[in-house]
Amino acid sequence: MPNGIPSHDTFGRFFSHLCPRSFQNCFIQWVQSITNHFPGKLVAIDGKTLRRSFTESDKKNAIHLVNAWSIENKLVLGQLKTDTKSNEITAIPELLEAIAVKGAVVSIDAMGCHKAIAEKIREKEAHYLFSTLAI
């Protein structure tokens, strides 16, 4: 760039003005446009808690996310922030609604092993693999 790379603060101001939901929708559309087609491919859905995202000073809770990861493409297809770890159950169907998984095998751990989630995966014309045993 003619004036150099923008500063950390410039990036911060830019991203603070974006609507998170609109950015998420654009990101998911972009990711789906560059990924391979999914027949027979594995998409792993799992909840994550971001390390060191809890702060004592302002009493904020740790950040919990539900991710959809394309094993074949080594790429996050989408993610949703949840309020707590238990909201993963309600976030998974919402995440599935936002991403294209037609023909994929969607794997989810025991937390997401629910009839409604299985029905949502089948509605999206995908297959599911649930793990009900925690090791």
Secondary structure, DSSP 8 states (H G I E B T S, - for coil): -TT-S--HHHHHHHHHTS-HHHHHHHHHHHHHHHS---TT-EEEEEEEE-TT--BTTTTB---EEEEEEETTTTEEEEEEEESSGGGHHHHHHHHHHHS--TT-EEEE-GGG--HHHHHHHHHTT-EEEE-----
